Amino acid sequence: MTPLIIVQTTFPTSHDIAPICQALIDGKMAICIKEFPAVKSRYLWDNEIEESLEVMVHVKTYKHFFSAVEEMILKAHPYDIPEIITIQVDAVSKGYQQWADDTLG
């Protein structure tokens, strides 16, 4: 069983994420990509508290694809330093894992 992870990132709500989603799925680097409605982010940038509306994106993929997924996000992203983090998946249903293996394997 190949370990799954969720790569989490955010994009400005005005940014079209369809091309990167399509490229990740077409390239068999993601089994599913979830786009969450606008979330409000607050963060420190240049010693100022910033606030922005962003779309949260979860890319479900294999752990060994992280570097390639990260590279694609960085190329498509308008931010200087985008959030690109992983969430470890500790357990997966048998059917979902099989679908992942059939899709990405």
N, C-alpha and C positions, 0 to 999 in steps of 0.2 A: 504494500500500500504506500503510495507516494503522498507525503504530507501536504495538505492544503493550507494555504494562508489567505488572509484577506489583506489586500493592499488598500489602505485608505488614503485618499487625497481629497483636496477641495479645489474648485475652480470658481472664478467669479460667475455670478449668475448670467452675465452677458456673454460668456464664452461658449462657443458651440463645441460640445464634447463629443458629438456624434462621430466625427472622423477618427478620433483616438479609440473610442469604443469599438468601432467597426474594425479598425486595424488590429486591435488586441484579439478580438474574436476570430477574425479571418486568419490571423497568424497563429491560431491555436495556442495563445498564451493566456487565455482567460476562458473559463467555462460560463461565467455569468458576471455581468456588471450591473450594479444597482446604483441608480441615481436618486438621491433623496431630495425632496423639495428644499427650497432655500432655508439655510440655517444662518443665524447671526453669529459671527465670529468676532471675538475681542482679543487683541494681542498687542504686545509691545513691539513697535517698529521705530527705529531711529529715536529712541527715548521718548516716544509719544504713544499713548494708548490709541490704537486704531479700532475701528468697528466697520465691518463690511458684511454684505449678504453674499453667501457662497452656496454652491451646490456641493454636497458631500457625495463622494463616489467610492463605492466598494468594489474592488476587482478581486474576484475569487479565482485563485490560480495555484499552481504548485510552487512550493518554496524555491525550487531550483530555477524558476523563471523570474525571480524577484529582480535581478540586475537588468534583464531585458525589459521588463515592465517599467522599472524605474527610468531607464533610458528613454523609453517612448514617452512617458509622462513629462520628463524634463524637456524634451524637444517640443512638445505640444503646449507647454504651460507658459502663460504670460507673466507669472511671478518670478522674481529673482531667486527666491528660496521657497519653493512650494512644500507643503506638507506631503511627505511620502513616508508612511509608517506601515508596519505590518501588525496584524492581529493574528495571534496564533490560534489555530483551530485545534482544540483538544480531542474532539470526538465528531465523527461524521456518520450519518446513517449509511447502512450498507448500500442501499439503492442510489443515494446521492454520490457516494464514492465511486460506484460502478459507472455512473453517468460521467463523472469527471474523468475516470480512466478511459472510457470509451471516446470521450470528446478530445482529450488532450494527449492520450497515450499513443 
